[in-house]
């Protein structure tokens, strides 16, 4: 029952965000990510895969491929891909996320020095 309630919430949130903010807004990606995590928790892996991919496309397009929110999504998506036995794809996404995190750490270090 809780999954149904959560799914209803995320789908409603997704519709509102798409309507009010547009289909490519980063907040839409956040709702898609929530739906993806929910689908994965219910072992609806094909649906989760598709939702993660949609969310990733939006975040990379709207925020840039090196944004910390992209790294977070890549980490979550890589967990699903590992679970599905798609280790080469999972590794690629994990490595990209790590590269983003390293870049962010360098920026923060440089900022703190000045």
N, C-alpha and C positions, 0 to 999 in steps of 0.2 A: 504494500500500500504506500509506503514512504517513497519508493521509486516513482510510482505513478504521480504522486503529488509533486515531487521534485521535477519530473519531466514536464508536467503541466506548467509549473512555475517558469522553467527555463524556456519553454516554447512560447509562452506568453511574453516573457521578457524579450526574446528574440524578435517576435512580431512587432512589438512596440518600438524597439530600437531600430529595426529596419524601416519602419514607417516614419519615425520621427527624425532619425539621424541619417538615413540612407543605408543601402545594403553593403557599402564598403567601409563603414565607420569602424574604428577599432573596438568600440563597445559591442558591435555586432559579433566581432571575433571572440570577445570575452564570453558572450552568451553561447556561441557555438562550441567553445572550449568546455564550458560547463556541461553542455549536452553530450559532448564527446566523452568526458570523464564519467558521466552517468551511464552512457551506453556501455562503456568498457566495464564498469562495475557490474553490469547485468550480463556481461559476456556477449554483447551485441557488437562483435568486433568489426564487422564490415561497416556498420553504421558509424562506429567510433572512428575508424580510419578515415572515412569520408568527411566527417565533421572536423576532425583535426586538420585535415588537408585544406578544407575551406577556410578555417580560422587562420592557418599559417599563411595562406595566400593573401588574405586581407591584411594581416599584421605586417608582412614583408612589404606589401605594396604601399600601405599607408604610413608605416613607421620607419621603414628601411630594414634591410636584412641584418643590421648589426645592433638593433634596439634590444634592450634588456627584456622587454615583453616577448620578443621573438625567442630569446634564449629560454625563457620559462616554458613557452609552448613547445619548443623543440625537445626539452627534457621530458615533458609529459608524453609527447608523441612517441619519443624513443622508447619509453617504457612499454607502450602498447605494441610497438613493432617488435621488441624483444620477446614479449609474450607470444606473439604470432609466429615466432621463429624467423623473422626477417632481420636477422642480425646485421647484415651489411648496411641496410638502410638505417637501422637503429644506431649503429656506430657512427655513421655519417652525421646524423642529426645531433648525437651527443657531442661529437667533436666540434661541430659548428657552434653549439651552445657554449662549450668550454672556451672557444676562441672569442666569442662575444663577451663572456664573463671576464676573460683576461684583459681584453681591451678596456672594459669598464673599470677594472681595478687600476689599470695604468692611468686612466683619466682622473680617477679619484685621488690617486697618489700624487699626480702632477698638480692637481688643484690644491691639495693640502700643503704642498711645499711653497706655494705662492702666497 
